Amino acid sequence: MDATILVVDDEKNIRRTLRMVLESEGYDVEEAGSAEDGIDAVQRGAIDLVILDVRLPKMSGLDALERLRDLQPELPVLMISGHASVAEAVRAVQNGARDFFEKPLDRDRVLLRVANALETSRLKREVSRLRADVDRRYEMIGESPIMKQLYHAIEKVAPTTGRVLITGESGTGKELVARAVHRLSPRADGPFIKVNCAAIPAELIESELFGYERGAFTGAQGRRKGMFELADGGTLFLDEIGDMSASAQAKVLRALQSGEITRVGSEKPIAVDVRVVAATNKDLERAVAEGEFREDLFFRLAVVPLRSPTLRERRDDIATLARSFLEDFCEENGLRPKPVDAEVWQRLAAKPWPGNVRELKNVVERMAILSGDRIGVEDLPPEGRLAAAARRELEDGVPNDAFEDGRRLTLREYRDRAERRYVEATLEECEGNVSKAASLLGVERTNLHKKMRSLGVNRDKG
């Protein structure tokens, strides 16, 4: 066993017995005859577990336990005693002892409890490591003024119970905002459950959100918890909330109002403690005005609105983001770090990025894969013809196609027309391959299909 165990006991025979038992299982053992010597040993070296007597001369084992908790909160400590009171045993557990057993010591019991404590400690370290990896993966990057404003808003709303509605274009990192709100909230140790409302068929959204009972519908062979129940005690992130069906909207509203949900096929309400954070790339206020989204639900969700800015609004962050993506990609794929020509950063900062941060990440990963030992301007993907033309027009002022029959188009009309032309041009460039076009546009394939339908684009060949 690759572990070092410190035995702290004023009885030499107890220390010798425990050393023989533990070393027979392959553990390394250190000894201390007093609490003071035991604390010094922990401060000097790498100790994986402490076996500590309750009653020791001068400083007691219980006082030593408190000191050890201050020094190394995660260090597992097992308490032993030949004549401890119930009160002492309770205090030891309350102060963080992993286990408590009495003398005379039973060999098998000692080894079992030592093994269990070491395994629990290992699992806790692994969970901490994985949590740190997740936090790094979902870290928000950028120091531009608009991002600093967003950080400030998140820090203010996260500790509260206020519901948050995150708006912003596709690919701007709305999920990162939601995770930051969760991570800085009192619910940080609870679950974070994400639901992509646009990716779930309308007929299944209710069973996904609220769960179902056996026999509720064809194929429901057993009881299943929904996302609201799974998020109990934590945060439920409803992404693309604007794509939720009217029926599901009504049930979500009811859940927010009552704090209860009802599984499909059941009439029994279930209490849930969930903070809902929603996100959308749609104009929900316009959807409310057009009868496509419930006004009462909108006001329930949008207690605190946050906007995830476009990459065009934070060009100062582009090089920092790109460097981070490149480092992560090389590390994940076992590639040596690749130097990048300065002009590459300048070119990246000047691009329009209609797909925002998601598109930037795709471009950086593509360059990392296709480039040699160094990334140069020749590794940049060619710009789309439409993007270049649009930039030239905007440099000259209002685009010519912003007018039709002498009438200036509304912002929505112009946006729809521009999106349609851009999607059509990208599909033509990709010879109708929707998957490839979605990658270039920095959107999910299902979202591109939906966008094509809404824009009246019929070029799907893949």
N, C-alpha and C positions, 0 to 999 in steps of 0.2 A: 504494500500500500504506500503510495507516495504522499504521506502526510506526517507532520510533526506534531506530537501531542505533549503538552506541558502538564505534569502532575504536581499539584500544590497541596501538600499535606505535611503536618509536623511529625507524623509517625513514620519513621524510616521503614518499618516493615510494610506498611501500606504502599509506600512509594515503590519499594522493591517488588512487591507482588504485582502491582499494576504494570511496572516496567516489563516483567517477565511475560505477563499475559498479552500486552500490546505488541511487544517485539516479536512474539511468536506468530503474530498475524502480519508482520512486515512493517509495522509503524515505527517511526523514529520517536524516541522518548527523551524529554528533558525533565529534570526534577527541580523543585524548589521547596524549602522547609518552612517558608513563611509567606504571607501575602505580599510583603514588601519585595521579597526576592522574586516572587512570581510576576509581579507587575514589571519589575526591571527586565525579566526575561522576555516578556511580551514586547517591551519597548526596544530591546536589542535585536531581536531576530524575527524570522517568519514562523509564527506559531499558527497552526491550523485549527487547534481545538484545545481547550483547557478543562482539566478535571480538577475541581476546586473543593477543598474541605470547608464545611460551614464554620467550624470553630477552630480558630487558629490563634496563636499568641499575638499580643499587640493588636494589629488590625484584623478584624474578623473577616471570614470569607464573604459574608454578605456585603460588607463595606468594600472589599476588594472587587466584588462583582460590579458594584456601581462605578468604580474607577475604570474597570475594563470596558464597561459600556461606553464611557466617555472617550476612552482611547481608541477602541475599535468596535463600533456598534454592531458590526456583522460577525464578530468572532464568536463562535459557538462555545458555550460554557456549560459543563455538566457539574452539578453540585452533589457532594456526598457527605454523609454524616452518620455517626453511630448513635447519636442521641439528640437529634434535632426535634424541636417542637413543630406542631402543625403550623403555628404562626410563622416560624422561620421558613418552612417549606413554601408557604404561600408567598411570603415576601421575596424569596429567591425567584419564583416563577414570575411574579409581577415585575421584578427588576430585570427580566430578560434571560434567565437561565433556560436552556433548552430542555433540561431534564433534571430529575432529582431522584437519587436512590440511596438506600441505607446500607451501612455495614452490618454484618460481614458481606463482602462483595461476592456475587455469583459471576463466575468467569463468562459464561455464555450471555448473561444479561448485560454485562459491561460491554462486551464486544458488539452485541446487537445495537445497543444505544449509541455507542461511539460511531458505528457504521451509519446508522440512521441520521445522526447529527451532521456528520461529514457530508452525506449525500444531500441533505436538505440545504446545507451551506453552499454546496456546489451548484445546486439548482437555482438558488437565489442569485448567485453570481452570474450564472448564465442568463437568467431573466433580466438582470441589470444590464448585462452586455447587449442583449438583444434589444432592450428598450432604448439603450443609447444609440444602437445602430438605426433603429426606426426613427428616433428623434433627428439623427443626422440626415437620414434619407428625406425626411419631410421638413427639413430646416428651410426657413424663408431667407433668401439671400438678396442683399441689396441695401445700399445706403443713400439712395437718391432721396431728395426731399419728400416726394410723394409716398415713398415706402416708409420713411420715418413717421409720417403722419398716420399711416396705416398701423404701424407698430404701436404707436401711442394709443390709438383707438382700441386696438385689441387688448392692450394692457388694462384699459379702463373697463371694458365690458366683460372680459373673461372671468373675473372673480364674482360677478353678479349672477343672478338667475335670469337676466333678460334674454329673450330669444333674439337670434341674430339672422338677418337675411343678407347673404353675400351676393353681390351682383358683379358682372364683368364679362368680357368676351370669353369665348372658348380658348382654353390654353393659357389663361393668365394665372392659374394657380389658386383657384377658389378653394380646393380641398386643403391646400397648405394653410390657408387662413382659418378654415374650420378646425384643423388639427391644432393650430396655435391657440385658438380660443379654448379648446378642450384641455390642452397641456397646461395652460396657465390658470385653469379653473379649479375649484375644490373637488371636481370630479375626475381629476387627472389619473387617479388610480383605478377608476372604473373603465368600462369598455368604451371604445369608439367604434361605432357601427356605421358603415357607409351604405347608402342605398342610391343607386343610379336610377331615378324614376324614368328616364328616357329609354333605358335598356330593358325594362321589364314590360312585357305585353300588358295592355290595359286589363285583360281578363284575369291576370295573375297578381297584379299589384297589391290587391287587398289581402290575399293569402300570404304574400311575402311580408307585408307590413305587420299584419295582426295575427298570423298563424292560422292553423285550422285544426279541426277535430277529425278523427277517423270517420270516413264515409261522408265527409262534407261535400265532396264532389268526386267524379270519376277519377280514380288514381290516388285518392287520399287514403292510403292504406294504414296510416297511423297518425297519432297526434304530432303536431310540429309547432314549435314556438316561432313567432314572427319577430321581425327586426325590433319592434318596440320592446318586447320582452327581453330580447338579447341585449338591448342597450340599457336595461334597468340599472340605475345607479350611475349611469354614464351619459354619453352624448350620442344622439342619433343625427347623422348628417344626411339630409335629404337633398341630394344633388339633382339638378335639373328639375326642380319642383314645378316649373311651369308646364311640364309635359305630363303632369299627373291627371288622371281622369276625374271627371266631376264627382263620380261616386266615391272615389278614394279621397278626394278633397273633403267631402262631407264627413267621412269617418275620421280623417286626421284632425279636422276641426273639433269634432266631438271628443277625441282623445286629449287634445290640448286643453279643452275646457274642463273636462272632468277628471283628468289624470287616470282614466281607465280605458282599457281596450277590450274588445270581445272577439274571440277567434271565430273565423268562418265556420259555420255549422254549430255554433254554441250560443247560448243566451246568457251565459254566466260572465259577468264583467270581471276583469283582472286589473288590479291596481298596479300602475307602473310609475316609477320615478325617473323621468327622462328629460334631459334638456335637448330641445330640438334646434338644430342649426340648419338652415336651408340655403340653397344657392341656385342661381339661374343665370343664363346668358340672355334671357328674354326681358323685354320691358313689361314687367308684371302690372304696372299701373295702366298701361295701354290695354293689356289683356283683361284687366278688370273692367275697363271702360267698354270693351267690346264683348263682354259677357263670357269670356273664355276662362276666367279665373275668379274664384269667389272673393268678394271684397272683404267679408268678415275673416276669412282665412289669411288674406294678405295682411290685414292689420294685426292679426295674432302673430304672424311670423316676423313681420318687419318692425319689431319693437326697437331694435338697434340695427340700422342699415350700415353695411360696410361695402366698399367698392374695391375690387381687386383691379389695379391699374393695368392698362395695356403696356406692352413692351415699348411701344412708341413714346409713351409718356415717361419712360425711365431709361432712356438710352445710356445714361451714365453707368447703369448696372449691367449692360450687355456683356462687356468684357469679363467682369467678375463672374457672372453666371456661366459664361462659356468656359472659363478656366475651371470652374468647379465641376461642370459636366464632364469636361475632358479628363480631369484627374480621377473622378469617380469611375468613368468608363474604363480607363486604362487599368485601374486597380481591380475592378470586378472581373476583367478579362485577362489578367496576368500580363498586360503589356507594359513595356517600359515607358516612363513619362516622355511625351513627345514635345520638343520645343516648337514654338509657333512664331512665324514671322510677324513683326509688328503691324504690317499692312493688313494682315488677316483680321486683327481686332478692329482696325479702322473700317474695313469693308463690312464686317458684321454689324458694327454700330450704325452704319448708314442704310442698312436694308430696311424695308417697310415692315416685315414680320407680321403679316396678317394672321398667322397662326400663333403668335405670341411666344411665350416661354416654351411651350410644347414643341413648336416648330424649330426654335433655336436649339433645343436639346437634340432633336432628330438630325439637324444639320451637323452639329458637333460630333455626334456619334458616327454619322456617315463619313465625315472627314477622317476621324480616327481610324476607321476600318480601311478606307481606300488609300490613305496617304502612306508615304514611306516613313523614314525615320524622323522626318521633319514635316510640319504642316505649313504649306505655302499658299499663296493666292490661287495657284493652279488647282488646288484641292477644293476650292469653294464651288458649290453647285452653281450652274448657270442660272441667272435670273430669268423669271418668266417674262415673256414679251409684254403681257398686259401690265405687270407690275412696273416695268420700266417706262411704258407709255404713260401710265397714270402719274408716275412721279414727274415726268417732263411736263405734263399738262398742269399739275398743281404748282409747279415752279412759275408758270406763266400767269397764274390766277385761277379764277373759277373755270372748271372744265367745260368744254363746248357742249358735251352731251348732258349737261345739267339742265338743258332747255329742250322743250318739245312743243312744236307749233307755237312758238313765241312765249310759251308759259314756262316759268321756272319750276322744276320738279320739287316736290316736298322731300325732306330728308329721307323719309322712309322709302319713297319711290326711287330716289337716286341710289340708296343703299341696296335695295333689292336688285336694281338693274346692274349695279357694279358687282354684287356678289354673283349674280347669274352669269355675267360675262366671264368673271374670274373662274368660276367653277367649270364652265364650258371650255374655256381655254386650257385649263389644267387637265380636264378629261381628254381633250384632243391631243395634248402633249403626251398623255399616258395611253393613247390609243384605246380609250374607253375602259381601261382597267381601274375600277373604283377603288380597290385596295391600295394601289400605287398612288392614285390621286389623293386619297385620304392621308397617306403618309406625307406627301409633299405639302398638303394644306395644313398639316398638323392637327387633324381631327380624327375622331374614331370613325371607323367604316360605317357603323350604324347611324351615327350623327350625320355623315355625309349623305347617306341615302335619304334621311329625313329632310335635310336641307334641299336636296335635289327635287323632292316631291313638292316642298313648299314654294320653290322657285320655278317650278314647271320645267325643270331640266330633265330630258329623257335621253340620256346617253349611256345608260348602264349596260355594259357588256361583260362585266366581271363580277 
